[in-house]
Amino acid sequence: MTRIIRTGIFATLKSRDGLWNTQRVLEEAGIGWARETDIWIFEKDGIRIAFVSIDYGAYQRQREVIRKDLQKMRENGEINATVFLIHEGREYLGIHQSRQEQYGEYAVEQAGAELVVMHQAHVMQGIRILDNRSIFYSLGNFVYGGDSVVRKGKDCDSLYTMAVQARLYFTEGGAYKGQQIVLYPAYSSGTDPKNNYRPRRLKPEEAEAVMAAVQADTDFELPGIQRDENGLAYVLMDFLAEETAESAAADGGPEAASPRPDRRSR
């Protein structure tokens, strides 16, 4: 596990101690974390993926530092891809806002992200494909203890959520070759309207409403819902290829995505 760490946390002493304790517990459990300019690098089979986590404050204060750090790491061959996690979006609004678009464009076009996942809205929002990279504006509440009941409204439903399985493909030389996404529609609670913090996957007929909420905020047509061997719903997104000389010349394409995660693909 590799990390770039800088000092300078703007917080009260109490919240700072809580933050550091959380980071310590995660590290002791072998769980990686990222925060602002603290970039976590996941490594497997020689492929190194940088994880960046920012919010409004980090975007305003640190975006150039983060961009330059990632650029330097790519130039030095230290990373093969980047995933951005962004805390942004108006709470319980089923439509993304312009600032989310701005942050997504920054992550992909300036910071070189291959995948962007946002969270703050607490409800499902849409998907954008930018330069053959996936941007998820919100995945809803998967396991969330902030509300004891499921919130429902005209334009949103906090019961709706989904998990995303992202497969990133690379050439033998480590160049990014493309990605394929599998969506798993779910409910955030198994005891609606109470929230028991136990999300469950859905059957296709249940998943229709979840995917309709995503489609309402997405400007391209999403693929249809499929059924796996257990009768549960999933959506296989189109393969997004990286059009570079090295990736175009690479032999072979991605294998068909599994309809459910396993130990090798989750």
C-alpha positions as a Python dict, from the first residue, in 0.01 Angstrom:
ca = {
    (1, 'M'): (0, 0, 0),
    (2, 'T'): (141, 339, -102),
    (3, 'R'): (28, 681, 7),
    (4, 'I'): (117, 1043, -58),
    (5, 'I'): (55, 1234, 264),
    (6, 'R'): (67, 1605, 340),
    (7, 'T'): (-14, 1782, 664),
    (8, 'G'): (-262, 2064, 712),
    (9, 'I'): (-604, 1943, 826),
    (10, 'F'): (-854, 2222, 881),
    (11, 'A'): (-1075, 2096, 1161),
    (12, 'T'): (-1138, 2132, 1532),
    (13, 'L'): (-919, 1929, 1762),
    (14, 'K'): (-1206, 1693, 1845),
    (15, 'S'): (-1303, 1620, 1485),
    (16, 'R'): (-938, 1594, 1386),
    (17, 'D'): (-876, 1331, 1654),
    (18, 'G'): (-1183, 1140, 1532),
    (19, 'L'): (-1055, 1157, 1176),
    (20, 'W'): (-711, 1030, 1270),
    (21, 'N'): (-858, 753, 1484),
    (22, 'T'): (-1074, 641, 1192),
    (23, 'Q'): (-773, 638, 960),
    (24, 'R'): (-572, 442, 1216),
    (25, 'V'): (-845, 179, 1260),
    (26, 'L'): (-878, 139, 883),
    (27, 'E'): (-505, 92, 843),
    (28, 'E'): (-491, -161, 1127),
    (29, 'A'): (-767, -356, 952),
    (30, 'G'): (-580, -344, 621),
    (31, 'I'): (-839, -118, 457),
    (32, 'G'): (-715, 155, 228),
    (33, 'W'): (-841, 512, 254),
    (34, 'A'): (-802, 833, 55),
    (35, 'R'): (-870, 1194, 149),
    (36, 'E'): (-786, 1512, -41),
    (37, 'T'): (-411, 1500, -117),
    (38, 'D'): (-375, 1169, 67),
    (39, 'I'): (-383, 941, -237),
    (40, 'W'): (-420, 568, -184),
    (41, 'I'): (-268, 337, -444),
    (42, 'F'): (-411, -11, -485),
    (43, 'E'): (-177, -261, -648),
    (44, 'K'): (-255, -601, -799),
    (45, 'D'): (-65, -809, -1054),
    (46, 'G'): (165, -515, -1126),
    (47, 'I'): (-122, -273, -1197),
    (48, 'R'): (-140, 32, -971),
    (49, 'I'): (-463, 231, -939),
    (50, 'A'): (-472, 566, -759),
    (51, 'F'): (-780, 647, -549),
    (52, 'V'): (-859, 1014, -482),
    (53, 'S'): (-1139, 1136, -252),
    (54, 'I'): (-1242, 1502, -251),
    (55, 'D'): (-1529, 1732, -154),
    (56, 'Y'): (-1611, 2097, -223),
    (57, 'G'): (-1336, 2227, 6),
    (58, 'A'): (-1069, 1999, -139),
    (59, 'Y'): (-1173, 2092, -492),
    (60, 'Q'): (-1139, 2461, -414),
    (61, 'R'): (-811, 2436, -221),
    (62, 'Q'): (-626, 2135, -352),
    (63, 'R'): (-729, 2049, -707),
    (64, 'E'): (-410, 2178, -870),
    (65, 'V'): (-195, 1996, -617),
    (66, 'I'): (-387, 1674, -680),
    (67, 'R'): (-372, 1715, -1058),
    (68, 'K'): (4, 1774, -1053),
    (69, 'D'): (63, 1479, -819),
    (70, 'L'): (-130, 1245, -1048),
    (71, 'Q'): (40, 1381, -1359),
    (72, 'K'): (381, 1324, -1204),
    (73, 'M'): (291, 970, -1098),
    (74, 'R'): (169, 885, -1448),
    (75, 'E'): (479, 1032, -1610),
    (76, 'N'): (700, 832, -1373),
    (77, 'G'): (508, 511, -1441),
    (78, 'E'): (389, 489, -1080),
    (79, 'I'): (19, 447, -1163),
    (80, 'N'): (-180, 289, -1447),
    (81, 'A'): (-525, 438, -1376),
    (82, 'T'): (-712, 670, -1140),
    (83, 'V'): (-1048, 649, -962),
    (84, 'F'): (-1206, 966, -820),
    (85, 'L'): (-1458, 962, -533),
    (86, 'I'): (-1633, 1300, -503),
    (87, 'H'): (-1867, 1419, -227),
    (88, 'E'): (-2102, 1653, -412),
    (89, 'G'): (-2471, 1681, -504),
    (90, 'R'): (-2787, 1828, -359),
    (91, 'E'): (-2937, 1599, -97),
    (92, 'Y'): (-3250, 1405, -197),
    (93, 'L'): (-3267, 1558, -543),
    (94, 'G'): (-3294, 1301, -820),
    (95, 'I'): (-3130, 1525, -1083),
    (96, 'H'): (-2761, 1612, -1080),
    (97, 'Q'): (-2652, 1975, -1082),
    (98, 'S'): (-2403, 2180, -1282),
    (99, 'R'): (-2136, 2168, -1012),
    (100, 'Q'): (-2135, 1790, -1031),
    (101, 'E'): (-2076, 1817, -1405),
    (102, 'Q'): (-1791, 2059, -1337),
    (103, 'Y'): (-1628, 1823, -1087),
    (104, 'G'): (-1667, 1525, -1319),
    (105, 'E'): (-1511, 1715, -1609),
    (106, 'Y'): (-1222, 1821, -1389),
    (107, 'A'): (-1158, 1464, -1274),
    (108, 'V'): (-1162, 1317, -1627),
    (109, 'E'): (-1030, 1595, -1848),
    (110, 'Q'): (-775, 1755, -1616),
    (111, 'A'): (-685, 1497, -1353),
    (112, 'G'): (-701, 1197, -1591),
    (113, 'A'): (-955, 983, -1404),
    (114, 'E'): (-1075, 658, -1562),
    (115, 'L'): (-1374, 630, -1326),
    (116, 'V'): (-1567, 886, -1118),
    (117, 'V'): (-1820, 804, -845),
    (118, 'M'): (-2002, 1082, -659),
    (119, 'H'): (-2195, 1064, -333),
    (120, 'Q'): (-2394, 1314, -129),
    (121, 'A'): (-2738, 1321, -288),
    (122, 'H'): (-2850, 1006, -97),
    (123, 'V'): (-3072, 910, -392),
    (124, 'M'): (-3013, 771, -739),
    (125, 'Q'): (-2891, 1009, -1008),
    (126, 'G'): (-2771, 963, -1364),
    (127, 'I'): (-2464, 839, -1548),
    (128, 'R'): (-2244, 1029, -1789),
    (129, 'I'): (-1991, 891, -2036),
    (130, 'L'): (-1710, 1142, -2095),
    (131, 'D'): (-1411, 1052, -2313),
    (132, 'N'): (-1515, 688, -2275),
    (133, 'R'): (-1494, 718, -1896),
    (134, 'S'): (-1788, 654, -1661),
    (135, 'I'): (-1916, 922, -1424),
    (136, 'F'): (-2178, 822, -1167),
    (137, 'Y'): (-2347, 1126, -1017),
    (138, 'S'): (-2494, 932, -723),
    (139, 'L'): (-2551, 567, -628),
    (140, 'G'): (-2797, 642, -348),
    (141, 'N'): (-2767, 504, 5),
    (142, 'F'): (-2633, 150, 10),
    (143, 'V'): (-2555, 114, 380),
    (144, 'Y'): (-2639, 441, 552),
    (145, 'G'): (-2725, 510, 915),
    (146, 'G'): (-2830, 873, 877),
    (147, 'D'): (-3202, 805, 833),
    (148, 'S'): (-3415, 565, 1038),
    (149, 'V'): (-3683, 561, 768),
    (150, 'V'): (-3676, 555, 390),
    (151, 'R'): (-3739, 897, 241),
    (152, 'K'): (-3982, 916, -47),
    (153, 'G'): (-4073, 1211, -263),
    (154, 'K'): (-4206, 1312, -600),
    (155, 'D'): (-3866, 1306, -770),
    (156, 'C'): (-3663, 1066, -557),
    (157, 'D'): (-3675, 763, -331),
    (158, 'S'): (-3392, 689, -89),
    (159, 'L'): (-3487, 321, -96),
    (160, 'Y'): (-3332, 296, -443),
    (161, 'T'): (-2962, 221, -467),
    (162, 'M'): (-2718, 11, -666),
    (163, 'A'): (-2373, -140, -651),
    (164, 'V'): (-2126, -90, -934),
    (165, 'Q'): (-1874, -349, -1047),
    (166, 'A'): (-1608, -175, -1255),
    (167, 'R'): (-1364, -383, -1455),
    (168, 'L'): (-1063, -194, -1584),
    (169, 'Y'): (-857, -361, -1857),
    (170, 'F'): (-489, -311, -1932),
    (171, 'T'): (-240, -425, -2193),
    (172, 'E'): (50, -650, -2097),
    (173, 'G'): (259, -335, -2081),
    (174, 'G'): (23, -182, -1825),
    (175, 'A'): (-145, 72, -2053),
    (176, 'Y'): (-511, 135, -1979),
    (177, 'K'): (-723, -42, -2244),
    (178, 'G'): (-1083, 20, -2141),
    (179, 'Q'): (-1357, -53, -1890),
    (180, 'Q'): (-1681, -240, -1853),
    (181, 'I'): (-1937, -168, -1585),
    (182, 'V'): (-2200, -397, -1433),
    (183, 'L'): (-2482, -237, -1233),
    (184, 'Y'): (-2663, -422, -955),
    (185, 'P'): (-2994, -249, -865),
    (186, 'A'): (-3084, -283, -498),
    (187, 'Y'): (-3297, -153, -214),
    (188, 'S'): (-3111, 14, 73),
    (189, 'S'): (-3333, -166, 327),
    (190, 'G'): (-3504, -501, 345),
    (191, 'T'): (-3782, -367, 571),
    (192, 'D'): (-3920, -63, 386),
    (193, 'P'): (-4025, 191, 512),
    (194, 'K'): (-3795, 129, 808),
    (195, 'N'): (-3423, 133, 739),
    (196, 'N'): (-3256, -180, 875),
    (197, 'Y'): (-2925, -101, 697),
    (198, 'R'): (-2935, -433, 514),
    (199, 'P'): (-2941, -364, 139),
    (200, 'R'): (-3069, -639, -85),
    (201, 'R'): (-3042, -706, -456),
    (202, 'L'): (-3362, -702, -660),
    (203, 'K'): (-3552, -914, -903),
    (204, 'P'): (-3587, -761, -1252),
    (205, 'E'): (-3944, -645, -1195),
    (206, 'E'): (-3839, -461, -878),
    (207, 'A'): (-3529, -317, -1046),
    (208, 'E'): (-3730, -138, -1314),
    (209, 'A'): (-3814, 155, -1085),
    (210, 'V'): (-3451, 191, -975),
    (211, 'M'): (-3320, 196, -1331),
    (212, 'A'): (-3599, 435, -1433),
    (213, 'A'): (-3469, 680, -1172),
    (214, 'V'): (-3119, 650, -1319),
    (215, 'Q'): (-3250, 683, -1676),
    (216, 'A'): (-3443, 999, -1589),
    (217, 'D'): (-3111, 1175, -1521),
    (218, 'T'): (-2908, 1009, -1800),
    (219, 'D'): (-2892, 1152, -2153),
    (220, 'F'): (-2830, 820, -2333),
    (221, 'E'): (-3033, 500, -2333),
    (222, 'L'): (-2922, 253, -2070),
    (223, 'P'): (-2900, -119, -2156),
    (224, 'G'): (-3187, -341, -2051),
    (225, 'I'): (-3215, -529, -1724),
    (226, 'Q'): (-3095, -890, -1731),
    (227, 'R'): (-3156, -1180, -1493),
    (228, 'D'): (-2875, -1387, -1344),
    (229, 'E'): (-2889, -1757, -1251),
    (230, 'N'): (-3038, -1666, -913),
    (231, 'G'): (-3319, -1461, -1067),
    (232, 'L'): (-3164, -1128, -962),
    (233, 'A'): (-3128, -818, -1179),
    (234, 'Y'): (-2815, -672, -1331),
    (235, 'V'): (-2735, -431, -1614),
    (236, 'L'): (-2429, -483, -1834),
    (237, 'M'): (-2299, -154, -1972),
    (238, 'D'): (-2120, -131, -2306),
    (239, 'F'): (-1743, -179, -2312),
    (240, 'L'): (-1568, 160, -2326),
    (241, 'A'): (-1239, 133, -2512),
    (242, 'E'): (-939, 360, -2475),
    (243, 'E'): (-848, 465, -2828),
    (244, 'T'): (-470, 485, -2814),
    (245, 'A'): (-212, 332, -3040),
    (246, 'E'): (-101, 79, -2780),
    (247, 'S'): (-449, -25, -2668),
    (248, 'A'): (-581, -44, -3024),
    (249, 'A'): (-297, -275, -3122),
    (250, 'A'): (-338, -500, -2819),
    (251, 'D'): (-464, -847, -2896),
    (252, 'G'): (-793, -964, -2749),
    (253, 'G'): (-1081, -788, -2578),
    (254, 'P'): (-1252, -812, -2243),
    (255, 'E'): (-1416, -1131, -2135),
    (256, 'A'): (-1791, -1115, -2083),
    (257, 'A'): (-1861, -960, -1745),
    (258, 'S'): (-1989, -1192, -1475),
    (259, 'P'): (-2346, -1115, -1368),
    (260, 'R'): (-2239, -1117, -1006),
    (261, 'P'): (-1913, -1038, -822),
    (262, 'D'): (-1688, -1316, -707),
    (263, 'R'): (-1363, -1318, -513),
    (264, 'R'): (-1166, -1241, -827),
    (265, 'S'): (-1388, -969, -969),
    (266, 'R'): (-1557, -788, -680),
}
